[in-house]
Amino acid sequence: MIEDHLTDIEIQQLAFDPDRRNAVFAAHLDACQDCAARLEFYKEHFSSLKLMPRPAFDFDLSGAVLNQIKTKSKFPVRIVQLLLFLGLATGISFIAHWLFTKYLRELFTGFSYMLIFLLLAAILSFLCFQLWDIWRKYQQKMNALNLY
């Protein structure tokens, strides 16, 4: 037999699912009036909860959500902004290269190749980190949507 009283969780589990009752719990409930009274209270409480009508909305929730989903554009604004920024940066780079090719060669003749590669590696690392962060935030938002 159990020396201490049953916890509320154990009593609630017994009230909700009587099949969980084992010999130790049964012996304690036979000897302890407090736990038996709490078990009866929870049984009455759970049975009254089952009799309550399920809550319902007075409008069509799925229709309202579907209407909002269908009206959204296929391309999110952030992706369009990113594509515009990349296009603009590429265009400016090509124009600068076309206009200043002679001057750029003279500018980088004094630098070692190692410095140039380190600079490019730092820029690429930063861009990769930014893209990874965007992807991670996107996945968090999608997981939050999938929970509901």
Stockholm file with secondary structure:
# STOCKHOLM 1.0

chainA/1-148         MIEDHLTDIEIQQLAFDPDRRNAVFAAHLDACQDCAARLEFYKEHFSSLKLMPRPAFDFDLSGAVLNQIKTKSKFPVRIVQLLLFLGLATGISFIAHWLFTKYLRELFTGFSYMLIFLLLAAILSFLCFQLWDIWRKYQQKMNALNLY
#=GR chainA/1-148 SS CCSSCCCHHHHHHHHHCGGGCCHHHHHHHHHCHHHHHHHHHHHHHHHHHHHSCCCCCSSCHHHHHHHHHHHSCSSCHHHHHHHHHHHHHHHHHHHHHHHHHHHHHHHHSSSCHHHHHHHHHHHHHHHHHHHHHHHHHHHHHHHHHHHC
#=GC SS_cons         CCSSCCCHHHHHHHHHCGGGCCHHHHHHHHHCHHHHHHHHHHHHHHHHHHHSCCCCCSSCHHHHHHHHHHHSCSSCHHHHHHHHHHHHHHHHHHHHHHHHHHHHHHHHSSSCHHHHHHHHHHHHHHHHHHHHHHHHHHHHHHHHHHHC
//
